[in-house]
Amino acid sequence: MDCFTPEQRSKNMRAIKSTATKAELTLAKALWNLGYRYRKNNKTVFGKPDLTFKKHKIAIFVDSEFFHGKDWETRKKPGTNPEYWIKKINRNIQRDIEVNAYLESHKWKILRFWSKDIQKNLDNCILEIQNAINERQIKNINPHS
């Protein structure tokens, strides 16, 4: 059972942001401080990734564990309004798959990070992004390799 009244729960859920989340800002600021320049929530790229390096065709998504269904098959399902949440989260998972497929078919490199991974392992996330950028730079120099 929910420990909040419906009004309190509604207020809490309305306060959750879809862009400029704490994890997203943490990652973006760390990249910026390292000298990387990117676009945030670029509407010209399918799926509107959180960060894009268009020159290298790299799309970065920062996904929240709840809304994007981390461990969805084994995770306990929401107790309050389960019909709504199960449908919504299943659709989010499906949309993530569709976005990945579209971008990959257009030769984009997709990096998806869970928000908790950014909080706990920021350096590893940065390293993965740097490796992707370096890999793409090498391919741009030697397009036949």
JOPE-V984113 format. One record per pair of residues at least 24 apart in sequence whose C-alpha atoms are under 7 Angstrom apart, sorted by the first residue. I is the first residue (numbers start at 0). J is the second residue. D is the distance in whole Angstrom. If there is no record, write none. Layout:
I_J_D + I_J_D
This chain:
0_78_7 + 1_79_6 + 22_114_5 + 22_117_6 + 22_118_6 + 23_61_6 + 26_117_7 + 45_98_7 + 46_98_6 + 55_132_7 + 55_135_6 + 56_107_5 + 56_108_6 + 57_107_6 + 57_108_5 + 57_109_6 + 58_107_7 + 58_108_6 + 58_109_5 + 58_110_6 + 59_109_6 + 59_110_5 + 59_111_6 + 60_110_6 + 60_111_5 + 60_112_6 + 61_111_6 + 61_112_5 + 61_113_6 + 61_114_6 + 62_111_7 + 62_112_6 + 62_113_5 + 62_114_6 + 63_113_6 + 63_114_5 + 64_113_6 + 64_114_7 + 67_91_6 + 67_92_6 + 68_92_7
